[in-house]
Amino acid sequence: MDLTLSGSRSGANAVAIWMILSTYGPNGWYEKVKVLQMRTDWLCKQLDELQISYFREPAMNIVTIKAKHIPPSLAHTFDLVPQKHDSEANQWYKIVLMEHVEVEHLTQFLNNLKEALLLA
């Protein structure tokens, strides 16, 4: 049951969507999303080649990798999102591909990951 006054909810989400569409237009926003999806596809292909298990919803820009493949120091260096922020016993880490996450960043991460796998 909703006990708030009618109309008292925040309109921030609606305003944010309006600003995005007003600033970029539907085609500009579509292009941004497609670039993120292509980067995510590329990362997943690289992980497949390394035989590292992960999970990704096909249309999303988030890749979840099992923690057994990621040394904690590597997760910390690349600011991966942990399962729990206050625990050393994480079962997985997330990589959220955003506009500022370039292929060069992903390549550096993958190179460091390959080195870690060789040392293990």
Number of C-alpha atoms within 10 A of each C-alpha: 3 5 5 8 7 7 7 7 8 8 9 9 9 9 11 11 11 12 12 13 14 10 11 13 12 11 10 13 13 11 12 13 17 14 15 22 19 12 20 25 18 14 19 18 12 15 16 12 9 13 10 14 14 17 13 15 9 11 12 14 20 18 19 19 21 16 19 13 18 20 13 16 9 14 18 12 9 14 13 18 15 22 17 12 9 8 8 10 12 15 14 19 23 20 20 17 20 16 11 8 13 12 14 9 12 19 13 12 16 16 12 15 19 13 11 14 13 8 7 8
